[in-house]
Amino acid sequence: MSTSKETVAYVLGQLEPLDVRARSMFGEYAVYCDGKVVGFVCDDTLLVKVSDISAEYAADLPLGRPYPDAKDYHAVPEERIDDVDWLQEFIQRTADVLPAPKPRKSRARKQ
């Protein structure tokens, strides 16, 4: 089952005015904040990376996985997505503690 575009739009709307975006990946979506992957939306569920701030914001959240054999992520229930202040703080603080993405190596074009 894949995620609906409406779910992704709703989650992103709840996160405004943060610097967030979603990118489609195999029928699901990666969620970026400040250029860092903070989680995924899979099967219409927001999954947020486990990080150093998890105990403060997500101790009561169930764990889920975006795909088999993946690491555990915090599965954010619908009612918590509706708590805009909590959600924005959780996502921003998660992005703040994650390392910056590694620069991508450019591919040399063959001629």
N, C-alpha and C positions, 0 to 999 in steps of 0.2 A: 504494500500500500504506500502510495506517495503522499506527500504533503500538498495541501491546496495552496494556491497563490493567495487566497483570502486570509488564511491563517498567518502566513508570513507577513502580509501587509498589516494585519492587526498587531502582531508582535512589534514590528518596526514602528508602527504608529504609537504604541504604548511607550516606546523608548525615545521618542522625540523630546527634546532637541539634541540628544547625544549624537556623536559622530558614529552612526551605525549604518550597516548595509547588509544585505544578504546576497549570497551567490549560489545559484543553482548548481547542484552536484548530484548526478545520478538520480534525479527525481526528488531529492531532498535538498536542504539548504544549509550552507555554512553561514553563521552569523558573525560578523566582524564588528568590533568596536575599536576605534582609534587604530585601524589597520591590523588588529590582532584577532585571530579566531578565538572567540570566547565560548562558542558552542555551536549547536546545530538545531534545526527544526526538522524532526523526523517523525513520520506518521502523525503529523499535526500536534506534536509535543515539543516544547522548548526544552532542550538539554543544554545545561551550562557546565563548563569545565570545572572539575574539582581543583581548588587552589588553596593558598594560604589563608584566604578570608572565608573559606567555606563554613567553618565552625560558627562564625559570627552571623552569617546570612542564611545558611542552608542546612543547618543541623537536623531540622525536622523534615527535610525533603527526601522523597524516595530516590533511589538510584536507578538509572536506566542506561542503555547503550544504543548508540546510533546505528550500529551494525554488529553482527556476531564477532566475537573476539576483540572488540574495542574495549578501551578503558571505560570505567564507570563515569557517568556524568550525573549531575543533579537534574532530575525530571521535575520541571516547574508545573504544578497543577494550574488549571485555568483560573481559579480564584486568586492565586498569587500573581498571575499575569495582570489581573485587573487592579492590583495594588501598585499603581504607577510609581509612587515614591520609592517603595521597597525595591521594585524591579529595576528601576533606573540606577539606584545606588548599588545594587548587587552586580549588575552588568558593568558599570563603570569601575567599581572597585576590583572586579575580576580582571578587567583589561589592565588596570593600573599595576597589578602584581605579576602579570604574565610577561615573559621576556619579549623583546622586540623580535619580529620575524627576521629570519636570516635572509640576507640579500640573495636574490636569484642570480645564478650564473647566466650570462648571456651566451647564446649559442652562436658560433661562427657559421655564417652561411657558406655552403659549398658552391663553388663556381664551376 
